[in-house]
């Protein structure tokens, strides 16, 4: 039985596609929902609920430290006083006035090993690889996925002490002090990233990292920093699942198979609590798309595409958040132009019509 989607808001938002299909959405355990949208050489910060109420002015604007660099996943402090940018060769914190607060240098994400740099910090080396960063929910830490320098030393215990084998390009997950960029801990990774993104757990302690390796797969890591020790673990073998969303109240999180064969609910240690395979559209097999998450504590929304990736054959489905049993497909009064979906965790979700540059908010109830 289909479930009717009820329109709640529709507002014009040029450039808002990245909010629904991309990494411009940042949520926090205190209920903050933000859109971090690129506009020219600036990062505009918008409160999602204010945007839906018709407010077009950003709550903060930060100049991009490297105008030629259009990759990386960035983050903004909970109070909006500074932004942290993931660059090709550095993590940089920038104040609202555009001043550099600190910089953490790292190796180059460019693909050419040992290639020289001109010394111009605005130089962008060829290649599409990038890292990501995330300011913690209390604003005190910055988690960053970076690539090591040519003679990188790391910590076997995750505390910055000791020395590993010196290598070029070893990726690492670092914890930085948000006040000055000082490295507090690091974890060497086995990944070979095309890109990555972070998710904060609503408990304010745990952070997840998803590293995409292109056609080679996906890796998911979780970690916590207790002020003295970094504790981290990866999720499952084979490592080929995309970290999609975290439950708004308990320790569960969602992953999607790299090729869309199933959707899984995990406990924080990575153990599988429930699995859902996509339905069929008649005789045609479907696959889960990457857009999915928690509409609220009891409901998951997920999208499917057919085997030919035909957007007209895609659909949204509501599932039980504990068992991942299908409740039914979503029936829209007017089908969204873009098949992607962004759940907000408050009983509603977003879609984006790229043709009209309009953001739509929906719910499964009329109220």
C-alpha positions as CSV (number, residue, x, y, z in Angstrom):
1,X,0.0,0.0,0.0
2,X,1.4,3.4,-1.0
3,X,1.9,6.2,1.5
4,X,0.8,9.7,0.5
5,X,3.4,12.4,0.9
6,X,2.0,15.7,2.1
7,X,3.7,18.9,1.0
8,X,4.8,21.1,3.9
9,X,7.0,23.8,2.3
10,X,8.3,24.7,-1.1
11,X,10.9,27.5,-1.4
12,X,13.3,28.6,-4.2
13,X,16.9,27.8,-3.3
14,X,19.4,28.2,-6.2
15,X,22.3,25.8,-5.7
16,X,20.3,23.8,-3.2
17,X,20.8,20.5,-5.0
18,X,23.9,19.8,-2.9
19,X,21.8,20.0,0.2
20,X,19.8,17.0,-0.9
21,X,22.3,15.2,-3.3
22,X,25.7,16.0,-1.9
23,X,27.6,17.0,1.3
24,X,26.2,20.5,1.9
25,X,23.9,19.2,4.7
26,X,25.2,19.3,8.3
27,X,23.2,18.1,11.2
28,X,24.0,18.1,14.9
29,X,22.7,16.4,18.0
30,X,21.2,19.6,19.4
31,X,18.7,19.7,16.4
32,X,20.7,22.1,14.2
33,X,20.1,21.5,10.5
34,X,22.3,23.5,8.2
35,X,23.0,24.0,4.5
36,X,26.6,24.8,3.6
37,X,26.3,26.2,0.1
38,X,29.0,27.4,-2.2
39,X,28.3,30.7,-3.8
40,X,31.1,32.1,-6.0
41,X,34.2,32.2,-3.7
42,X,32.2,32.1,-0.5
43,X,30.6,29.4,1.7
44,X,27.1,30.5,2.8
45,X,25.7,29.0,5.9
46,X,21.9,28.7,6.1
47,X,19.6,27.3,8.9
48,X,17.5,24.8,7.0
49,X,14.4,25.5,9.0
50,X,14.8,29.3,8.4
51,X,15.2,28.6,4.7
52,X,12.0,26.6,4.7
53,X,10.3,29.5,6.5
54,X,11.3,31.8,3.6
55,X,14.5,33.4,5.0
56,X,17.0,33.8,2.1
57,X,19.8,35.6,3.9
58,X,22.6,33.3,5.2
59,X,23.4,33.2,8.9
60,X,27.1,33.4,8.2
61,X,29.4,33.8,5.2
62,X,33.0,32.6,5.0
63,X,35.4,33.3,2.1
64,X,37.0,30.2,0.6
65,X,40.7,30.1,1.5
66,X,41.5,28.5,-1.9
67,X,39.1,29.9,-4.6
68,X,40.4,27.4,-7.2
69,X,39.7,24.4,-5.0
70,X,36.1,23.2,-5.4
71,X,36.4,19.8,-3.6
72,X,36.6,18.6,0.0
73,X,33.8,18.5,2.6
74,X,33.9,21.4,5.0
75,X,32.3,22.1,8.4
76,X,31.1,25.0,10.5
77,X,31.3,25.3,14.3
78,X,28.1,24.9,16.3
79,X,28.0,28.6,17.1
80,X,28.8,29.6,13.6
81,X,31.9,31.6,14.6
82,X,34.3,29.8,12.4
83,X,34.4,27.4,9.4
84,X,37.0,24.6,8.8
85,X,37.9,23.9,5.2
86,X,39.3,20.6,3.9
87,X,41.8,21.7,1.2
88,X,44.1,19.9,-1.1
89,X,47.2,20.3,1.1
90,X,45.8,21.7,4.4
91,X,43.0,21.9,6.8
92,X,42.3,25.6,7.6
93,X,40.0,27.3,10.2
94,X,38.6,30.7,9.1
95,X,36.8,33.3,11.2
96,X,33.7,35.2,10.1
97,X,35.8,38.1,9.1
98,X,37.9,35.9,6.7
99,X,40.9,35.8,8.9
100,X,42.9,32.5,9.2
101,X,42.7,31.2,12.7
102,X,45.0,28.2,12.2
103,X,46.2,25.8,9.5
104,X,47.1,22.1,9.7
105,X,49.3,21.1,6.7
106,X,49.2,17.7,5.2
107,X,50.3,15.9,2.0
108,X,48.8,16.6,-1.3
109,X,45.6,14.9,-2.6
110,X,47.0,15.4,-6.1
111,X,47.6,12.0,-7.9
112,X,51.2,12.6,-9.0
113,X,53.6,11.1,-6.5
114,X,56.5,13.5,-5.7
115,X,55.2,16.2,-8.0
116,X,56.7,19.7,-7.1
117,X,54.7,22.7,-6.0
118,X,55.4,26.2,-7.1
119,X,55.0,27.5,-3.5
120,X,51.8,29.3,-4.4
121,X,49.2,28.1,-1.9
122,X,46.5,28.7,-4.5
123,X,47.9,26.2,-6.9
124,X,45.5,23.3,-7.4
125,X,47.1,20.0,-8.6
126,X,45.2,17.9,-11.1
127,X,43.0,15.1,-9.8
128,X,39.7,14.7,-8.1
129,X,40.7,13.1,-4.8
130,X,39.8,14.9,-1.6
131,X,39.3,14.5,2.1
132,X,36.8,15.9,4.6
133,X,36.6,17.5,8.1
134,X,34.0,17.8,10.8
135,X,33.8,20.1,13.8
136,X,32.6,18.2,16.9
137,X,29.1,19.0,18.3
138,X,30.7,20.7,21.3
139,X,32.9,22.8,19.1
140,X,36.1,21.7,20.8
141,X,37.5,19.2,18.2
142,X,38.0,19.0,14.5
143,X,38.1,15.5,12.9
144,X,39.8,15.4,9.6
145,X,40.6,12.8,6.9
146,X,43.9,13.8,5.3
147,X,46.8,12.3,3.3
148,X,50.2,12.1,4.9
149,X,53.4,13.9,3.8
150,X,56.3,12.3,2.1
151,X,58.1,11.3,5.3
152,X,55.1,10.7,7.5
153,X,55.4,9.5,11.1
154,X,52.4,8.1,12.9
155,X,51.4,6.6,16.1
156,X,50.7,3.0,16.5
157,X,48.6,3.7,19.6
158,X,46.7,6.6,18.0
159,X,48.2,9.2,20.4
160,X,50.9,10.8,18.2
161,X,53.8,8.9,19.9
162,X,56.2,6.4,18.3
163,X,57.1,6.1,14.6
164,X,55.7,4.0,11.8
165,X,57.3,3.1,8.6
166,X,57.9,6.2,6.5
167,X,55.7,6.2,3.4
168,X,54.3,8.5,0.8
169,X,50.6,9.3,0.7
170,X,49.5,7.2,3.7
171,X,46.0,8.4,4.6
172,X,45.2,9.2,8.2
173,X,42.3,10.3,10.4
174,X,43.4,13.0,12.8
175,X,41.8,14.7,15.8
176,X,42.7,18.4,16.1
177,X,42.2,21.0,18.8
178,X,39.6,23.4,17.4
179,X,41.2,26.3,19.2
180,X,44.6,26.2,17.5
181,X,44.7,23.2,15.1
182,X,47.1,21.2,17.3
183,X,47.1,17.5,16.5
184,X,45.8,15.5,19.5
185,X,45.7,12.0,17.9
186,X,46.0,10.3,14.6
187,X,45.0,6.9,13.1
188,X,46.7,5.5,10.0
189,X,44.2,4.2,7.5
190,X,44.5,1.5,4.8
191,X,42.2,3.4,2.5
192,X,43.0,4.9,-1.0
193,X,40.4,7.6,-1.2
194,X,38.5,9.2,-4.0
195,X,36.7,11.2,-1.4
196,X,35.2,11.0,2.1
197,X,32.6,12.5,4.5
198,X,32.0,12.5,8.2
199,X,28.9,12.0,10.4
200,X,28.6,12.9,14.0
201,X,26.7,10.6,16.4
202,X,24.0,12.4,18.4
203,X,25.6,11.2,21.6
204,X,28.2,13.9,21.0
205,X,31.1,11.5,21.5
206,X,31.4,9.2,18.5
207,X,32.2,10.2,14.9
208,X,31.9,8.2,11.7
209,X,34.1,8.4,8.6
210,X,33.1,7.1,5.2
211,X,35.9,6.8,2.6
212,X,34.9,6.1,-1.0
213,X,37.5,4.4,-3.1
214,X,35.7,4.7,-6.4
215,X,35.1,1.3,-8.1
216,X,37.4,-0.4,-5.5
217,X,34.8,0.0,-2.7
218,X,34.0,2.0,0.4
219,X,35.3,1.9,3.9
220,X,33.5,2.9,7.1
221,X,35.2,3.8,10.4
222,X,33.9,4.9,13.8
223,X,36.0,6.5,16.6
224,X,35.9,8.3,19.9
225,X,38.4,10.6,21.6
226,X,38.2,10.6,25.4
227,X,40.8,13.4,25.9
228,X,43.6,10.9,26.2
229,X,43.1,8.0,23.8
230,X,41.7,7.6,20.3
231,X,39.6,4.4,20.0
232,X,38.6,3.4,16.5
233,X,37.2,0.5,14.6
234,X,36.1,-0.3,11.0
235,X,32.8,-1.7,10.0
236,X,32.8,-5.2,8.5
237,X,34.6,-7.2,5.8
238,X,34.4,-6.8,2.9
239,X,34.6,-3.1,3.3
240,X,32.1,-2.0,0.6
241,X,29.3,-0.1,2.4
242,X,28.4,3.5,2.4
243,X,27.7,5.3,5.7
244,X,24.3,6.9,5.1
245,X,22.8,8.2,8.4
246,X,22.7,7.8,12.2
247,X,19.6,7.2,14.3
248,X,18.6,10.4,16.1
249,X,18.3,8.8,19.5
250,X,20.1,5.4,19.8
251,X,23.4,3.9,18.6
252,X,22.1,2.5,15.3
253,X,23.3,3.7,11.9
254,X,22.5,2.9,8.3
255,X,24.7,1.6,5.5
256,X,24.0,0.9,1.8
257,X,25.8,-1.7,-0.2
258,X,28.1,0.0,-2.8
259,X,26.1,-1.6,-5.6
260,X,22.7,-1.1,-3.9
261,X,21.9,-4.8,-3.2
262,X,20.8,-4.2,0.4
263,X,20.3,-1.6,3.2
264,X,21.5,-2.5,6.7
265,X,20.9,-1.2,10.2
266,X,23.9,-1.6,12.4
267,X,24.7,-1.3,16.1
268,X,27.6,1.1,16.8
269,X,30.1,-1.8,16.9
270,X,29.2,-2.6,13.4
271,X,27.0,-5.7,14.0
272,X,24.0,-6.0,11.8
273,X,20.6,-5.6,13.4
274,X,18.4,-5.7,10.3
275,X,18.7,-6.0,6.5
276,X,16.4,-4.8,3.7
277,X,16.6,-5.8,0.1
278,X,15.0,-3.6,-2.5
279,X,11.6,-4.4,-3.9
280,X,10.8,-5.1,-7.6
281,X,9.0,-2.9,-10.1
282,X,7.1,-5.7,-11.8
283,X,9.7,-8.0,-13.3
284,X,12.5,-5.4,-13.1
285,X,15.1,-5.7,-10.3
286,X,15.6,-2.6,-8.2
287,X,18.7,-1.4,-6.4
288,X,18.9,0.9,-3.3
289,X,20.3,4.3,-4.2
290,X,22.6,6.2,-1.9
291,X,19.9,8.6,-0.5
292,X,18.4,7.2,2.6
293,X,18.1,8.0,6.3
294,X,15.9,8.4,9.4
295,X,12.8,10.5,8.9
296,X,12.3,10.2,12.6
297,X,13.1,7.7,15.4
298,X,10.6,5.1,14.0
299,X,10.9,5.6,10.2
300,X,13.5,5.3,7.5
301,X,13.1,6.7,4.0
302,X,15.1,5.1,1.1
303,X,15.2,5.5,-2.6
304,X,15.5,2.9,-5.3
305,X,16.5,3.0,-9.0
306,X,16.0,0.3,-11.6
307,X,18.9,-1.8,-13.0
308,X,19.3,0.8,-15.9
309,X,19.5,3.7,-13.5
310,X,16.4,5.2,-15.1
311,X,15.4,8.2,-13.0
312,X,11.8,7.9,-14.1
313,X,11.7,4.4,-12.5
314,X,13.0,5.5,-9.2
315,X,10.9,5.6,-6.1
316,X,11.0,6.5,-2.4
317,X,10.0,3.9,0.3
318,X,9.2,4.2,4.0
319,X,10.6,1.4,6.2
320,X,10.3,0.5,9.9
321,X,13.4,1.9,11.6
322,X,13.9,-1.1,13.8
323,X,13.3,-4.0,11.4
324,X,13.7,-2.3,8.0
325,X,10.5,-3.9,6.9
326,X,8.9,-2.0,4.1
327,X,5.8,0.0,4.9
328,X,5.2,1.1,1.4
329,X,6.2,3.3,-1.5
330,X,5.7,7.1,-1.2
331,X,3.1,8.6,-3.5
332,X,3.7,12.2,-4.3
333,X,0.9,14.5,-5.6
334,X,3.5,15.9,-8.0
335,X,6.6,13.7,-8.5
336,X,9.9,15.5,-7.5
337,X,12.1,16.2,-10.4
338,X,15.1,14.8,-8.6
339,X,15.0,11.3,-7.2
340,X,17.3,12.1,-4.2
341,X,15.9,12.5,-0.7
342,X,17.2,14.1,2.5
343,X,15.5,13.1,5.7
344,X,15.6,15.7,8.5
345,X,14.9,13.4,11.5
346,X,11.9,15.4,12.6
347,X,9.2,13.5,10.7
348,X,9.9,15.3,7.4
349,X,12.2,15.0,4.4
350,X,13.5,17.1,1.5
351,X,13.6,16.8,-2.2
352,X,15.0,19.2,-4.8
353,X,13.6,20.2,-8.2
354,X,16.7,21.2,-10.1
355,X,14.7,22.5,-13.1
356,X,12.9,25.1,-11.0
357,X,15.6,25.3,-8.3
358,X,13.0,24.6,-5.7
359,X,13.4,22.9,-2.3
360,X,10.4,20.8,-1.2
361,X,9.7,19.5,2.3
362,X,7.3,16.6,2.8
363,X,5.8,14.5,5.6
364,X,3.8,11.3,5.8
365,X,1.0,13.0,7.8
366,X,-1.0,16.1,6.9
367,X,-0.2,17.9,10.2
